[in-house]
C-alpha cells in the first residue's frame, strides 16, 4: 500500500470560512425546455408510523432463556428464530472466525439428531432456513408449517443443549474447509479485500471490532477440537439466547412447548458483550490498495457510535442524504452533474457498540482519481458544515418507514425485529423508538452529529487497478500431523423426537382479472397482511429482445426509462419516489421486461402517476444517454474482472449459438461496440417496439380490492395508445448447436478459487410440465442436500456451495451447474461433478429416503414460500409466462405427493446428458490448466472479454 496525506477536517475548516460556493439544495439542473409535472402528495410520515405495530408476549424459562411470542394467523406457518448473544467481537486473539465456524458446525447435526441439520429440516418443509454470524450475534432461523413446529423446536433445542457429542475431529476439519472456501469466495471478488484493510485501519490492536467475522486462515487452521468445544460451552447456553416464535401461535401454546424442549438445558456462563470504545485516529490514514479491478474506487470511513447511541439515526439519515438516496448529494454532483463518477454510495453500518460510516465512489474511467477525490472531500466537507435540508430529511424518513412496513410482511421479518431489540436494547419494541427518531429527527441534530464524528481524522483508501498483493492461503496439513485429542463427551438421553402433524394444502389467493379501456390486461390477487401494493407492468421482451448485432440495447433503454421523463428529470423522479416511500424499478429477465412499483397503499394513486410517467414518457435526454452510456461501458469493464459475470457472458453463446435470442450474456449488458455506437434514436425505437400497451400485462397484489385498484390503473394507463411502428418480435429457431463436451478455461490470474460454470440445453421448454424434472433435480443438483453439493461441500470440503439448476426460460431450457471451488481442486471437482451426474443418470437414481424428503420438503414449504405479497406477485407472473392455470400452486401438493422414484429417474435421464456438457472454468490458468488437461476433454484457453 502507498501512503499519502490529506485532511478532510482541514477542508471543512476552509469551506466553513468561505463564501457559500455550493448550494444547500439537492436538485440537479432540470431540462431547460421540459414542462414541470406537479408535485405528488404523500401521506404524512406520522400516519405511516402509526401503522407499524408488532404485538408480543415475553417470558423467561428457569434456565434464563428469553422467549418472545408474536401471534400472526395469516398463514399456517411459524417463524422460529434463535439469537445468541455472541459474535466475532467476542473472539479472543488467536480465535478469529470461531463464531462463524460454529455457525457451520451447528448445521452438522447434534447428539440426538445426527447427520445434517439441513437434511432433517428439509423434511419439515421450511422457508427462510439459514443461519448468520456478525460482529455482535449469531442467529438461526426457519419458518415451518405449524404442524412441524414441535419437531423444529426439538431440533433447535438439541443443537443448543446437546451438540458437542456430534462435533468430532472429522466434522471440524470438514466445516473448517467449507468456511475457508467461503472466505476464498468473498476474497476472490473485485474489491474483496477492502474490509480487512478498513477494520485494521479504524480500530487499534486488541479492539473487539478489528478483525472480520470470517476470521483469518491461520486462526482457522489452528483451531483444535477442544478449543472449539470450549467456545461453545462458554457462549451458547440458554441464558445467552433469545428465541422468538412469530406466526400461527400464541403464548398459551408456546409456553409448554418451550418448557418441554428447552427447559432442561442447563444454564451456561453469561456472556457480557465486549465493551468497545469508539476510537479516534491520531491523524488521517491515506492508503492505496492495488487489486484486479476495472474501476478505481475511492473510500472514506470513520468509526462512529453504535446503534443505541442518540447519534445513530442522525448519522444514518446523513448517510442517506449524502450518498444513499437515488437523489443524494453525491449522485447529483458527481454522477449526474459533473459526471466524473459512475456510482456512489454512503451508508451507516450500525453495530451494538460501534458503527462505521462509509463513503464509496467509483471513478469514471478516464477521470483523474486524485481530482475526483478532492472534489469528493469538498462536497462532504460542505455537507458536514451546512447539513441537510428539512425536505431531504423528510424523504429519508418516509423511505425508511415505508421500507420497514414492507419488511414486516414475513413472520420471520417480524421475529428478527423483536429479537434484535431484545438482544441489544433489552426491549422488543426498540424498533418503535427508531421509527419515532426517524420521524422526528431535524437537520440541526443531523448536522451536529456529523460535526461531532465526521470532522475527526478519516481513513481514506483508494483501490486502484493493478496486481493484488500476495494472498494468505490456508496452511497445508503437516505430513504425519495428528490432531490434538479432546475429552470424551458425556451424552444425555432425551425423549424421542416428535412426529410431524398433517400439513394442509396451500390456499392460494383467488385470482381476478380486469381489462383497461385500451385493452391492457390486469391480473390481480388480494393480500391484506400489510397495507402495501405491488404492481408489475410487464412486457413480452427481456434480454432476448436484443438483436444479435445490437446486444445490450434493450437493457440500456430500460435503464434510461427511470432516469428522466418528459416532465421530470432523474433527480425529480428520485425525489418523488422518496417523498412517497415508493420504489420503482425497471428491469428485465431473459424473457420479460417490467416496470415494478412497491408502495404503502396510502400513497398508491400518486405512485401510479409516477409509474405511468416512467413507462410512457421517458425523455432519453441526450445528456442522460451519454451519462448512462459511460456507466454501462464502465460496468462492462468491471464484468471482465468478476468471476460470475465472466462465466455468465461466456456460456450462453457456447450453448445456444451467438444468433439465438438466448445466446447472449445472462447479465443482459451487451458489448462495448454496441453500447458505444447506440444513438438516442435507437433507444427511442427500442422503447416504441417493446414498451407499449399492446405488449403489456399489469400484475397487482394489494390489500385494496380490485374495485378500488382498477380505476386508479385506468387513470394512469387507460389512455395509453400503441405507437404506429411495428411491435417487436423474437425469433427462436427450432434447433440449437450440436452439443460437444469440452472445457473453456478463462484465465483470471491471482484467483484463490475457480468458478466452474457448465451445462447444456435441454430438449424441453418452460411451458412444458417440468414438475417431475425439477423434483428429480432436488436430489441431483438444486438442493443443499443434492448429490453434487453433498459431495463437493459436505464430503470433500472443496467448495462453499454447489448447485445445478433447470433454468426455466420460456423456450428451450438450459441446465446449468455453478460450482466455485478452491483452485488446487479444480480438475478433481470437474471430474467429481461428471461422476455424480453419470452415477445418478445411469445406475443410482432417487432413493426412497430422497423421494420422501423431496415430497415432504416441496409440499410442506408451499405456505411459507407464498407467504408475502411479493411472492404472490411472482407466482402470478410466472403462471402467465409459462402458460399455467390460476390454480397451479394449489395443485402442486397433490401432484407432488403422487410422484414415484421411477418417474423422477426417467424424467432426468431423458433430458440431462452429462456427456454433452460444456464447461466454462474461470480461474488462474497457471494453476488450473494442468489439472484440466489431465481430464482428457478438449480444452480452450481464453482471456476475459
VEXKE-20691 format. One record per residue (C-alpha): residue in three letters; x, y, z. Coordinates in steps of 0.1 Angstrom, whole numbers, padded with zeros to 4 digits, always signed. Layout:
residues N
ALAXYZ ...
//
This chain:
residues 945
UNK+0000+0000+0000 UNK+0012+0035-0008 UNK+0007+0063+0018 UNK-0004+0099+0012 UNK-0015+0127+0035 UNK-0047+0148+0033 UNK-0071+0162+0059 UNK-0109+0163+0055 UNK-0111+0184+0086 UNK-0088+0210+0071 UNK-0110+0212+0040 UNK-0141+0216+0063 UNK-0125+0245+0081 UNK-0117+0262+0048 UNK-0152+0257+0034 UNK-0169+0269+0067 UNK-0149+0301+0065 UNK-0155+0310+0028 UNK-0184+0323+0008 UNK-0212+0297+0001 UNK-0198+0282-0031 UNK-0221+0252-0030 UNK-0259+0253-0029 UNK-0276+0236+0000 UNK-0304+0221-0021 UNK-0300+0187-0037 UNK-0317+0192-0070 UNK-0297+0188-0102 UNK-0305+0212-0131 UNK-0337+0203-0148 UNK-0340+0201-0186 UNK-0344+0237-0198 UNK-0373+0230-0221 UNK-0392+0203-0201 UNK-0425+0213-0186 UNK-0425+0205-0149 UNK-0450+0180-0135 UNK-0469+0190-0104 UNK-0455+0176-0071 UNK-0472+0145-0059 UNK-0486+0145-0023 UNK-0477+0117+0001 UNK-0493+0106+0033 UNK-0476+0121+0064 UNK-0448+0100+0079 UNK-0466+0101+0113 UNK-0496+0083+0096 UNK-0473+0056+0083 UNK-0455+0052+0116 UNK-0489+0046+0133 UNK-0495+0016+0111 UNK-0464-0002+0125 UNK-0471-0024+0154 UNK-0459-0059+0164 UNK-0478-0072+0195 UNK-0457-0096+0216 UNK-0456-0115+0248 UNK-0424-0123+0267 UNK-0415-0149+0293 UNK-0383-0164+0307 UNK-0376-0200+0315 UNK-0359-0210+0347 UNK-0326-0216+0329 UNK-0326-0180+0317 UNK-0338-0185+0281 UNK-0358-0154+0270 UNK-0388-0163+0248 UNK-0409-0138+0228 UNK-0441-0147+0211 UNK-0459-0128+0183 UNK-0492-0141+0170 UNK-0500-0137+0133 UNK-0526-0161+0119 UNK-0524-0150+0082 UNK-0508-0183+0072 UNK-0503-0217+0089 UNK-0466-0212+0095 UNK-0444-0202+0124 UNK-0410-0185+0123 UNK-0386-0199+0148 UNK-0357-0175+0153 UNK-0328-0182+0178 UNK-0304-0153+0185 UNK-0272-0160+0205 UNK-0256-0131+0223 UNK-0222-0138+0208 UNK-0204-0127+0176 UNK-0170-0121+0162 UNK-0163-0092+0185 UNK-0163-0116+0214 UNK-0135-0137+0200 UNK-0101-0136+0218 UNK-0068-0132+0200 UNK-0059-0163+0180 UNK-0095-0174+0177 UNK-0108-0152+0150 UNK-0136-0168+0129 UNK-0147-0191+0157 UNK-0183-0177+0160 UNK-0188-0181+0123 UNK-0171-0215+0123 UNK-0196-0226+0150 UNK-0225-0214+0129 UNK-0214-0240+0104 UNK-0207-0267+0130 UNK-0243-0263+0144 UNK-0256-0273+0110 UNK-0237-0306+0111 UNK-0261-0324+0134 UNK-0265-0329+0171 UNK-0263-0358+0196 UNK-0300-0369+0192 UNK-0303-0359+0156 UNK-0271-0369+0140 UNK-0263-0360+0104 UNK-0271-0329+0085 UNK-0294-0305+0104 UNK-0304-0291+0070 UNK-0313-0326+0059 UNK-0337-0331+0088 UNK-0351-0296+0084 UNK-0357-0302+0046 UNK-0382-0328+0056 UNK-0402-0302+0076 UNK-0407-0280+0045 UNK-0391-0248+0059 UNK-0387-0215+0042 UNK-0361-0188+0052 UNK-0339-0216+0066 UNK-0304-0204+0074 UNK-0280-0190+0100 UNK-0258-0159+0100 UNK-0230-0146+0121 UNK-0219-0109+0125 UNK-0199-0089+0149 UNK-0225-0089+0177 UNK-0246-0121+0173 UNK-0252-0154+0158 UNK-0287-0163+0147 UNK-0305-0193+0133 UNK-0339-0191+0117 UNK-0365-0212+0099 UNK-0402-0207+0090 UNK-0420-0240+0092 UNK-0456-0253+0088 UNK-0474-0251+0121 UNK-0477-0290+0124 UNK-0439-0292+0121 UNK-0432-0267+0148 UNK-0426-0293+0176 UNK-0400-0311+0156 UNK-0383-0279+0147 UNK-0382-0270+0184 UNK-0367-0304+0192 UNK-0340-0300+0166 UNK-0332-0264+0176 UNK-0331-0273+0213 UNK-0309-0303+0206 UNK-0282-0282+0190 UNK-0284-0257+0218 UNK-0281-0282+0246 UNK-0269-0315+0231 UNK-0245-0306+0204 UNK-0209-0314+0213 UNK-0212-0352+0211 UNK-0217-0348+0174 UNK-0188-0324+0169 UNK-0158-0346+0163 UNK-0125-0340+0145 UNK-0138-0351+0112 UNK-0168-0327+0114 UNK-0144-0299+0125 UNK-0120-0305+0096 UNK-0148-0306+0071 UNK-0165-0274+0082 UNK-0132-0256+0086 UNK-0126-0264+0049 UNK-0160-0251+0039 UNK-0155-0219+0059 UNK-0122-0213+0043 UNK-0138-0217+0009 UNK-0164-0192+0019 UNK-0136-0168+0027 UNK-0119-0175-0007 UNK-0152-0169-0025 UNK-0156-0135-0010 UNK-0120-0126-0012 UNK-0119-0136-0049 UNK-0143-0109-0059 UNK-0131-0075-0070 UNK-0126-0052-0040 UNK-0129-0083-0019 UNK-0100-0074+0005 UNK-0114-0039+0014 UNK-0130-0049+0047 UNK-0098-0063+0061 UNK-0079-0030+0054 UNK-0108-0009+0067 UNK-0111-0027+0101 UNK-0073-0028+0107 UNK-0071+0010+0100 UNK-0101+0021+0120 UNK-0096+0000+0151 UNK-0064-0004+0172 UNK-0048-0037+0181 UNK-0070-0056+0206 UNK-0102-0037+0197 UNK-0131-0062+0195 UNK-0142-0050+0161 UNK-0107-0050+0145 UNK-0110-0084+0128 UNK-0135-0096+0102 UNK-0162-0121+0111 UNK-0148-0146+0086 UNK-0115-0147+0105 UNK-0080-0155+0093 UNK-0068-0186+0076 UNK-0042-0191+0102 UNK-0066-0190+0132 UNK-0090-0213+0114 UNK-0061-0237+0107 UNK-0051-0236+0144 UNK-0085-0243+0159 UNK-0083-0275+0179 UNK-0113-0296+0187 UNK-0112-0289+0225 UNK-0107-0252+0219 UNK-0137-0250+0196 UNK-0158-0271+0220 UNK-0150-0247+0249 UNK-0160-0218+0228 UNK-0195-0234+0225 UNK-0197-0242+0263 UNK-0188-0205+0271 UNK-0213-0188+0248 UNK-0243-0209+0237 UNK-0262-0215+0269 UNK-0299-0207+0271 UNK-0293-0177+0293 UNK-0273-0162+0265 UNK-0300-0166+0239 UNK-0333-0152+0227 UNK-0359-0173+0210 UNK-0387-0157+0190 UNK-0418-0176+0178 UNK-0437-0155+0153 UNK-0468-0166+0133 UNK-0495-0191+0138 UNK-0490-0195+0176 UNK-0499-0178+0209 UNK-0483-0176+0243 UNK-0505-0203+0259 UNK-0494-0227+0232 UNK-0457-0216+0233 UNK-0451-0218+0270 UNK-0454-0256+0275 UNK-0436-0263+0242 UNK-0406-0242+0252 UNK-0405-0257+0287 UNK-0407-0292+0271 UNK-0379-0288+0246 UNK-0356-0261+0261 UNK-0364-0262+0298 UNK-0340-0290+0307 UNK-0309-0274+0291 UNK-0287-0261+0319 UNK-0275-0226+0322 UNK-0241-0216+0309 UNK-0217-0188+0316 UNK-0231-0153+0310 UNK-0215-0136+0280 UNK-0213-0099+0287 UNK-0208-0083+0253 UNK-0173-0069+0249 UNK-0171-0032+0256 UNK-0158-0012+0227 UNK-0149+0025+0227 UNK-0153+0044+0195 UNK-0116+0050+0186 UNK-0104+0083+0170 UNK-0075+0081+0146 UNK-0045+0102+0157 UNK-0042+0115+0121 UNK-0058+0108+0087 UNK-0047+0075+0072 UNK-0044+0076+0034 UNK-0036+0044+0015 UNK-0037+0029-0019 UNK-0045-0008-0024 UNK-0039-0025-0058 UNK-0065-0050-0070 UNK-0076-0066-0102 UNK-0104-0041-0107 UNK-0115-0022-0138 UNK-0125+0010-0120 UNK-0107+0030-0093 UNK-0128+0031-0061 UNK-0124+0059-0035 UNK-0135+0052+0000 UNK-0138+0073+0032 UNK-0145+0056+0066 UNK-0150+0067+0102 UNK-0157+0047+0133 UNK-0188+0062+0150 UNK-0211+0053+0179 UNK-0233+0021+0178 UNK-0270+0015+0172 UNK-0281+0025+0207 UNK-0265+0059+0205 UNK-0286+0090+0201 UNK-0265+0099+0171 UNK-0272+0066+0153 UNK-0304+0078+0135 UNK-0290+0113+0127 UNK-0258+0097+0112 UNK-0279+0071+0092 UNK-0301+0099+0078 UNK-0269+0119+0069 UNK-0255+0089+0051 UNK-0287+0085+0031 UNK-0288+0122+0021 UNK-0252+0122+0012 UNK-0250+0090-0009 UNK-0278+0066+0000 UNK-0308+0081-0017 UNK-0312+0080-0055 UNK-0314+0118-0053 UNK-0283+0120-0030 UNK-0258+0149-0029 UNK-0230+0127-0043 UNK-0253+0113-0071 UNK-0264+0147-0081 UNK-0230+0163-0081 UNK-0205+0135-0091 UNK-0227+0111-0112 UNK-0254+0133-0128 UNK-0238+0167-0126 UNK-0201+0166-0132 UNK-0202+0130-0144 UNK-0168+0121-0130 UNK-0181+0090-0112 UNK-0201+0061-0124 UNK-0215+0052-0090 UNK-0215+0065-0054 UNK-0228+0052-0021 UNK-0228+0063+0016 UNK-0241+0042+0045 UNK-0240+0037+0082 UNK-0233+0002+0094 UNK-0245+0003+0130 UNK-0234-0025+0153 UNK-0240-0029+0191 UNK-0211-0010+0204 UNK-0198+0010+0173 UNK-0208+0019+0138 UNK-0189+0025+0106 UNK-0198+0055+0084 UNK-0188+0046+0048 UNK-0185+0066+0016 UNK-0176+0049-0017 UNK-0171+0065-0052 UNK-0163+0046-0084 UNK-0144+0069-0106 UNK-0154+0072-0142 UNK-0127+0057-0164 UNK-0105+0085-0179 UNK-0110+0108-0150 UNK-0082+0117-0126 UNK-0089+0099-0093 UNK-0070+0124-0073 UNK-0091+0153-0086 UNK-0123+0133-0081 UNK-0111+0126-0045 UNK-0105+0163-0039 UNK-0140+0171-0052 UNK-0155+0143-0030 UNK-0138+0157+0001 UNK-0151+0192-0007 UNK-0187+0180-0012 UNK-0185+0160+0021 UNK-0170+0189+0040 UNK-0196+0213+0027 UNK-0224+0189+0037 UNK-0209+0185+0072 UNK-0207+0222+0076 UNK-0242+0231+0063 UNK-0262+0199+0069 UNK-0293+0186+0051 UNK-0325+0204+0042 UNK-0358+0196+0060 UNK-0371+0182+0027 UNK-0342+0158+0023 UNK-0347+0146+0059 UNK-0384+0141+0053 UNK-0377+0120+0022 UNK-0353+0098+0041 UNK-0378+0093+0069 UNK-0406+0083+0045 UNK-0384+0059+0026 UNK-0372+0043+0059 UNK-0407+0039+0074 UNK-0422+0026+0041 UNK-0394+0000+0038 UNK-0399-0011+0074 UNK-0436-0016+0068 UNK-0429-0038+0038 UNK-0402-0058+0056 UNK-0427-0068+0083 UNK-0449-0088+0060 UNK-0429-0120+0067 UNK-0433-0135+0101 UNK-0396-0141+0101 UNK-0390-0104+0094 UNK-0410-0095+0125 UNK-0392-0122+0145 UNK-0359-0106+0136 UNK-0370-0071+0146 UNK-0382-0083+0180 UNK-0351-0104+0186 UNK-0327-0076+0177 UNK-0345-0052+0200 UNK-0344-0076+0229 UNK-0308-0086+0224 UNK-0293-0052+0220 UNK-0317-0029+0239 UNK-0335-0053+0262 UNK-0367-0042+0246 UNK-0385-0059+0217 UNK-0402-0026+0210 UNK-0369-0008+0203 UNK-0380-0006+0166 UNK-0407+0019+0177 UNK-0380+0042+0192 UNK-0361+0040+0159 UNK-0392+0048+0139 UNK-0400+0078+0162 UNK-0364+0090+0158 UNK-0366+0089+0120 UNK-0400+0107+0121 UNK-0387+0135+0144 UNK-0350+0140+0136 UNK-0341+0175+0125 UNK-0314+0190+0102 UNK-0297+0207+0132 UNK-0295+0173+0150 UNK-0280+0157+0119 UNK-0255+0185+0113 UNK-0244+0184+0150 UNK-0239+0146+0148 UNK-0218+0149+0116 UNK-0197+0176+0131 UNK-0191+0155+0162 UNK-0180+0125+0144 UNK-0171+0131+0107 UNK-0147+0160+0114 UNK-0123+0135+0131 UNK-0094+0120+0111 UNK-0106+0099+0082 UNK-0095+0065+0067 UNK-0090+0073+0031 UNK-0084+0042+0009 UNK-0081+0041-0028 UNK-0085+0008-0046 UNK-0068+0011-0079 UNK-0063-0014-0108 UNK-0032-0034-0106 UNK-0016-0066-0093 UNK-0030-0078-0060 UNK-0008-0084-0030 UNK+0001-0120-0021 UNK-0030-0139-0008 UNK-0030-0156+0026 UNK-0039-0192+0020 UNK-0047-0219+0044 UNK-0018-0240+0055 UNK-0013-0275+0042 UNK-0016-0301+0069 UNK+0019-0311+0082 UNK+0029-0345+0070 UNK+0020-0371+0096 UNK+0005-0345+0120 UNK-0022-0358+0143 UNK-0050-0336+0158 UNK-0049-0328+0195 UNK-0073-0353+0212 UNK-0103-0339+0230 UNK-0121-0352+0261 UNK-0150-0376+0255 UNK-0184-0361+0257 UNK-0209-0375+0282 UNK-0242-0377+0263 UNK-0276-0370+0279 UNK-0305-0391+0268 UNK-0337-0372+0256 UNK-0372-0384+0248 UNK-0377-0393+0211 UNK-0382-0366+0185 UNK-0419-0357+0180 UNK-0436-0366+0147 UNK-0448-0340+0122 UNK-0486-0335+0120 UNK-0506-0333+0089 UNK-0498-0302+0068 UNK-0528-0287+0050 UNK-0525-0279+0013 UNK-0519-0244+0001 UNK-0548-0220-0002 UNK-0537-0196-0029 UNK-0555-0163-0031 UNK-0583-0160-0057 UNK-0570-0146-0090 UNK-0592-0118-0105 UNK-0589-0101-0138 UNK-0599-0068-0154 UNK-0592-0051-0187 UNK-0585-0014-0191 UNK-0602+0006-0218 UNK-0572+0004-0241 UNK-0572-0034-0238 UNK-0543-0039-0213 UNK-0550-0070-0192 UNK-0549-0067-0154 UNK-0542-0098-0133 UNK-0548-0093-0096 UNK-0548-0110-0062 UNK-0557-0096-0028 UNK-0533-0100+0002 UNK-0542-0078+0032 UNK-0515-0087+0057 UNK-0498-0053+0054 UNK-0510-0020+0038 UNK-0488-0024+0007 UNK-0495-0026-0030 UNK-0471-0041-0056 UNK-0475-0036-0093 UNK-0456-0050-0122 UNK-0462-0036-0157 UNK-0447-0065-0178 UNK-0437-0066-0214 UNK-0430-0096-0236 UNK-0394-0086-0243 UNK-0365-0093-0219 UNK-0328-0096-0228 UNK-0339-0120-0256 UNK-0354-0090-0274 UNK-0319-0078-0283 UNK-0309-0085-0319 UNK-0275-0104-0322 UNK-0258-0073-0338 UNK-0272-0050-0311 UNK-0266-0067-0277 UNK-0273-0045-0247 UNK-0296-0020-0265 UNK-0327-0033-0247 UNK-0313-0031-0211 UNK-0297+0003-0217 UNK-0331+0016-0229 UNK-0347+0002-0197 UNK-0320+0018-0176 UNK-0329+0052-0191 UNK-0366+0049-0185 UNK-0363+0058-0148 UNK-0336+0084-0154 UNK-0359+0112-0166 UNK-0392+0117-0183 UNK-0405+0145-0204 UNK-0417+0163-0173 UNK-0394+0151-0146 UNK-0356+0148-0147 UNK-0338+0119-0130 UNK-0334+0138-0097 UNK-0371+0147-0096 UNK-0381+0111-0102 UNK-0359+0100-0074 UNK-0372+0127-0050 UNK-0408+0119-0059 UNK-0403+0083-0050 UNK-0386+0091-0018 UNK-0414+0115-0008 UNK-0440+0088-0014 UNK-0420+0060+0001 UNK-0423+0042-0032 UNK-0398+0021-0051 UNK-0399+0020-0089 UNK-0376-0004-0106 UNK-0373-0011-0143 UNK-0355-0042-0154 UNK-0356-0075-0173 UNK-0352-0112-0172 UNK-0343-0132-0203 UNK-0379-0134-0214 UNK-0397-0104-0199 UNK-0391-0067-0192 UNK-0410-0049-0165 UNK-0415-0017-0145 UNK-0422-0025-0109 UNK-0438-0005-0081 UNK-0439-0012-0044 UNK-0455+0013-0021 UNK-0477+0017+0010 UNK-0512+0017-0002 UNK-0520+0051+0012 UNK-0497+0065-0015 UNK-0508+0043-0043 UNK-0526+0068-0066 UNK-0497+0093-0068 UNK-0472+0065-0071 UNK-0491+0051-0101 UNK-0489+0085-0117 UNK-0452+0083-0113 UNK-0450+0048-0126 UNK-0471+0057-0157 UNK-0447+0086-0164 UNK-0417+0063-0162 UNK-0433+0037-0185 UNK-0449+0061-0211 UNK-0428+0092-0212 UNK-0391+0085-0209 UNK-0372+0116-0222 UNK-0340+0098-0234 UNK-0323+0132-0228 UNK-0290+0133-0247 UNK-0271+0142-0216 UNK-0286+0112-0198 UNK-0279+0089-0227 UNK-0243+0098-0226 UNK-0241+0095-0188 UNK-0256+0060-0188 UNK-0236+0050-0218 UNK-0204+0058-0198 UNK-0217+0039-0168 UNK-0225+0009-0189 UNK-0191+0009-0205 UNK-0176+0010-0170 UNK-0198-0018-0159 UNK-0188-0039-0189 UNK-0151-0033-0179 UNK-0160-0044-0144 UNK-0177-0075-0156 UNK-0144-0086-0171 UNK-0130-0088-0135 UNK-0159-0106-0118 UNK-0159-0144-0120 UNK-0196-0148-0121 UNK-0201-0122-0148 UNK-0172-0136-0169 UNK-0189-0171-0168 UNK-0224-0157-0175 UNK-0211-0139-0206 UNK-0192-0169-0219 UNK-0215-0199-0215 UNK-0248-0189-0233 UNK-0233-0185-0268 UNK-0215-0218-0263 UNK-0248-0235-0256 UNK-0273-0217-0279 UNK-0251-0202-0306 UNK-0245-0164-0309 UNK-0275-0158-0331 UNK-0301-0172-0307 UNK-0321-0148-0285 UNK-0308-0169-0256 UNK-0272-0169-0269 UNK-0261-0138-0251 UNK-0249-0129-0216 UNK-0272-0136-0188 UNK-0263-0102-0175 UNK-0280-0085-0205 UNK-0254-0058-0205 UNK-0243-0063-0241 UNK-0209-0055-0256 UNK-0187-0024-0258 UNK-0190-0019-0295 UNK-0228-0018-0295 UNK-0231+0004-0264 UNK-0206+0028-0279 UNK-0225+0031-0312 UNK-0261+0033-0300 UNK-0279+0066-0307 UNK-0308+0083-0290 UNK-0329+0073-0320 UNK-0320+0037-0315 UNK-0332+0038-0279 UNK-0364+0056-0287 UNK-0371+0030-0314 UNK-0364+0002-0289 UNK-0389+0017-0265 UNK-0416+0021-0292 UNK-0411-0015-0303 UNK-0414-0032-0269 UNK-0428-0009-0242 UNK-0463-0004-0254 UNK-0498-0012-0243 UNK-0504-0040-0269 UNK-0474-0058-0255 UNK-0482-0053-0218 UNK-0499-0070-0189 UNK-0503-0054-0155 UNK-0500-0076-0124 UNK-0512-0063-0090 UNK-0511-0077-0054 UNK-0527-0054-0029 UNK-0546-0051+0004 UNK-0570-0029-0016 UNK-0598-0047-0035 UNK-0596-0048-0073 UNK-0627-0025-0075 UNK-0605+0003-0060 UNK-0574-0006-0079 UNK-0589-0007-0114 UNK-0600+0030-0115 UNK-0565+0041-0104 UNK-0549+0019-0131 UNK-0573+0033-0156 UNK-0564+0069-0147 UNK-0527+0061-0150 UNK-0527+0038-0181 UNK-0561+0038-0197 UNK-0554+0064-0223 UNK-0521+0049-0234 UNK-0521+0041-0271 UNK-0496+0020-0291 UNK-0473+0038-0315 UNK-0476+0034-0352 UNK-0443+0014-0355 UNK-0444-0024-0357 UNK-0443-0043-0324 UNK-0410-0061-0317 UNK-0407-0099-0323 UNK-0382-0125-0311 UNK-0371-0153-0335 UNK-0364-0186-0318 UNK-0353-0214-0340 UNK-0362-0250-0336 UNK-0327-0262-0331 UNK-0296-0254-0311 UNK-0260-0262-0320 UNK-0249-0298-0316 UNK-0235-0302-0281 UNK-0199-0313-0278 UNK-0184-0317-0243 UNK-0154-0295-0238 UNK-0138-0271-0214 UNK-0133-0234-0220 UNK-0108-0220-0194 UNK-0109-0182-0190 UNK-0077-0171-0174 UNK-0081-0149-0143 UNK-0047-0147-0126 UNK-0044-0145-0088 UNK-0077-0163-0082 UNK-0076-0184-0050 UNK-0108-0200-0062 UNK-0121-0212-0096 UNK-0156-0209-0108 UNK-0169-0239-0127 UNK-0199-0230-0148 UNK-0212-0256-0171 UNK-0243-0272-0187 UNK-0263-0280-0218 UNK-0296-0270-0235 UNK-0324-0295-0226 UNK-0350-0307-0251 UNK-0378-0291-0231 UNK-0393-0256-0227 UNK-0405-0236-0197 UNK-0441-0240-0209 UNK-0437-0278-0206 UNK-0447-0296-0174 UNK-0414-0297-0155 UNK-0427-0309-0122 UNK-0410-0343-0124 UNK-0377-0330-0138 UNK-0375-0303-0111 UNK-0383-0329-0084 UNK-0356-0352-0096 UNK-0331-0324-0097 UNK-0337-0317-0060 UNK-0318-0349-0054 UNK-0293-0343-0082 UNK-0284-0307-0081 UNK-0307-0279-0068 UNK-0309-0286-0030 UNK-0284-0282-0003 UNK-0286-0320+0002 UNK-0282-0327-0035 UNK-0257-0352-0047 UNK-0232-0327-0061 UNK-0233-0303-0031 UNK-0231-0332-0006 UNK-0200-0344-0025 UNK-0180-0312-0031 UNK-0190-0293+0001 UNK-0202-0317+0027 UNK-0179-0346+0020 UNK-0148-0331+0004 UNK-0150-0296+0017 UNK-0137-0281-0016 UNK-0165-0256-0020 UNK-0188-0233-0001 UNK-0217-0244-0022 UNK-0225-0261-0055 UNK-0258-0261-0074 UNK-0272-0275-0107 UNK-0304-0259-0119 UNK-0331-0263-0145 UNK-0333-0226-0156 UNK-0369-0222-0165 UNK-0369-0200-0196 UNK-0400-0196-0217 UNK-0385-0215-0247 UNK-0356-0241-0247 UNK-0344-0245-0211 UNK-0307-0248-0201 UNK-0294-0269-0173 UNK-0265-0251-0156 UNK-0240-0261-0129 UNK-0225-0234-0107 UNK-0195-0246-0086 UNK-0170-0223-0071 UNK-0141-0245-0058 UNK-0107-0239-0043 UNK-0081-0235-0071 UNK-0060-0265-0063 UNK-0090-0288-0066 UNK-0105-0275-0099 UNK-0097-0305-0121 UNK-0108-0330-0095 UNK-0140-0310-0090 UNK-0150-0312-0126 UNK-0143-0349-0126 UNK-0163-0354-0094 UNK-0193-0334-0109 UNK-0193-0355-0141 UNK-0191-0387-0120 UNK-0220-0377-0098 UNK-0242-0370-0128 UNK-0233-0402-0146 UNK-0240-0423-0115 UNK-0273-0407-0109 UNK-0284-0409-0146 UNK-0272-0444-0152 UNK-0274-0465-0121 UNK-0280-0447-0088 UNK-0313-0428-0091 UNK-0336-0414-0064 UNK-0336-0435-0032 UNK-0368-0439-0011 UNK-0353-0416+0015 UNK-0346-0389-0011 UNK-0381-0393-0026 UNK-0397-0389+0008 UNK-0376-0359+0017 UNK-0383-0342-0017 UNK-0421-0348-0015 UNK-0422-0336+0021 UNK-0400-0306+0016 UNK-0417-0295-0017 UNK-0452-0298-0003 UNK-0448-0286+0033 UNK-0428-0255+0022 UNK-0456-0241-0001 UNK-0473-0220+0025 UNK-0440-0204+0037 UNK-0429-0199+0001 UNK-0460-0180-0007 UNK-0464-0160+0025 UNK-0459-0125+0012 UNK-0474-0102-0015 UNK-0440-0102-0033 UNK-0441-0140-0036 UNK-0477-0140-0047 UNK-0469-0114-0074 UNK-0440-0135-0086 UNK-0464-0165-0088 UNK-0489-0146-0109 UNK-0462-0135-0133 UNK-0447-0170-0136 UNK-0481-0186-0142 UNK-0486-0161-0171 UNK-0451-0166-0185 UNK-0453-0204-0185 UNK-0490-0206-0195 UNK-0501-0222-0163 UNK-0536-0222-0149 UNK-0545-0198-0120 UNK-0548-0227-0096 UNK-0513-0241-0105 UNK-0499-0235-0070 UNK-0529-0252-0053 UNK-0524-0284-0073 UNK-0487-0287-0066 UNK-0491-0306-0033 UNK-0514-0333-0046 UNK-0493-0337-0078 UNK-0461-0339-0059 UNK-0473-0365-0034 UNK-0482-0388-0063 UNK-0446-0388-0077 UNK-0426-0420-0078 UNK-0389-0426-0078 UNK-0390-0442-0112 UNK-0408-0412-0127 UNK-0382-0389-0114 UNK-0353-0411-0126 UNK-0369-0412-0161 UNK-0376-0375-0162 UNK-0340-0367-0156 UNK-0324-0394-0177 UNK-0345-0384-0208 UNK-0331-0349-0209 UNK-0299-0344-0189 UNK-0268-0357-0208 UNK-0236-0350-0189 UNK-0215-0361-0219 UNK-0229-0331-0237 UNK-0220-0305-0210 UNK-0198-0276-0220 UNK-0177-0264-0190 UNK-0166-0228-0185 UNK-0139-0225-0159 UNK-0128-0191-0146 UNK-0096-0193-0127 UNK-0058-0189-0127 UNK-0046-0207-0158 UNK-0011-0212-0143 UNK-0026-0233-0115 UNK-0057-0247-0132 UNK-0047-0256-0168 UNK-0026-0287-0159 UNK-0055-0301-0138 UNK-0080-0296-0166 UNK-0056-0311-0193 UNK-0055-0343-0172 UNK-0093-0348-0177 UNK-0088-0355-0214 UNK-0116-0332-0227 UNK-0109-0307-0255 UNK-0096-0276-0238 UNK-0096-0239-0250 UNK-0079-0211-0230 UNK-0093-0176-0233 UNK-0089-0142-0218 UNK-0119-0124-0202 UNK-0139-0104-0228 
//
